């Protein structure tokens, strides 16, 4: 049994290595042999539809993105709890259902709060 | 493959696994080549055009020519870009796209890793691509890229929540996250019937996760030129495109496995047709659906996009979980 387990994760590791290897090989090893390299300042300028770029783009941006990231963290962690519950649901009985209804209700209250506070609007 | 899995791990078995993985990589690259060709062709027909027809017979070598062109193009990097992150971003976007395929059972015998947590592995790994996109947008030091990258990240994380919640219903019905068990549990009826609500949420959220029309705001050619990969050229750009289509492959396989019964035939009497044929048929149907949607729908506005995920899809996904749990309890006689 433990052989199967190890083998499975060997496969996963191989897939991930292959996933990294393909871009590295094509961009950094095969690519330079085939493509020209004649950099000029015009080519390396930041593209702004032909205008000369004004300043950096590493500036402050809309705080909305941050709020959505927070919401995402809350609900993604919720899903993390839902998965083990779903797998074991058949063995757990009615108690698990009631527990999860309470848990989801709490989060729905949070969602309604965010909704009423107009966090979910984009303007 | 299943015999190899039983053997003691050694360099020999690892070599066989590596060869199998390379074979799958070639299949996936072949898929991407012809998915792009047929996407252009099918959308062409839908819009009463001909589509690519010049390179090779019927234009069949069009994508090959495009890839060769990208490989031969100069690789420019903006002077003000963050060099390390600019290089890292395409790898971050592509590696998880291929990594997720490790757990896909294409048929009962053609499968790779048989993880107990297969579904969770897919979800966890596919989340990393957001990092690649936002890294690309930020590292380019370009205003279009930054807006595109941030929009893309906001969209992908917003739709990831309903996406992962819509499959909880499937896990509830199967009692396992192993993708093979999920297929085998659909012997009698495919999950698309009892889990129709989950399926609907999943399809819509998957469309947004793949950044495809009507959710292609991150790219939005007409407003952001190309979004997060404006500054990328040559093969680095190709890696982003490749990641997108490899995800389409992964998502197509996942939809087939979770909701359409994987390699199982429509009716047991048709089981003389090999499983892989059924899998490819269902998978192709999903891919065609993607093209069809792209030819049909206009792009959403950014405010509609965000509120749709949180106000419509998320409550529906939660409702689906509760309904499924209650129905399963009834069937098990928990209320009697």
Interface residues (C-beta under 8 A of the other chain):
Chain A: X3 X4 X6 X7 X8 X9 X10 X11 X12 X14 X15 X16 X18 X19 X20 X22 X23 X24 X26 X27 X30 X31 X34 X35 X36 X37 X38 X39 X41 X43 X44 X45 X46 X47 X48 X49 X53 X56 X57 X58 X61 X62 X64 X65 X68 X69 X71 X72 X75 X76 X79 X82 X83 X86 X87 X88 X89 X90 X93 X94 X97 X100 X101 X104 X108 X111 X114 X115 X120 X121 X122 X123
Chain B: X4 X5 X6 X7 X8 X9 X13 X14 X17 X18 X21 X22 X25 X71 X72 X73 X74 X75 X76 X77 X78 X79 X80 X87 X90 X91 X94 X95 X96 X97 X98 X99 X101 X102 X103 X112 X113 X114 X115 X120 X121 X138 X140 X141 X142 X143 X144 X145 X146 X150 X153 X154 X157 X158 X160 X161 X164 X165 X168 X171 X172 X175 X176 X177 X225 X230 X231 X234 X235 X236 X238 X239 X302 X303 X305 X306 X307 X310 X311 X314 X315 X318 X321 X322 X325 X326 X328 X329 X332 X334 X335
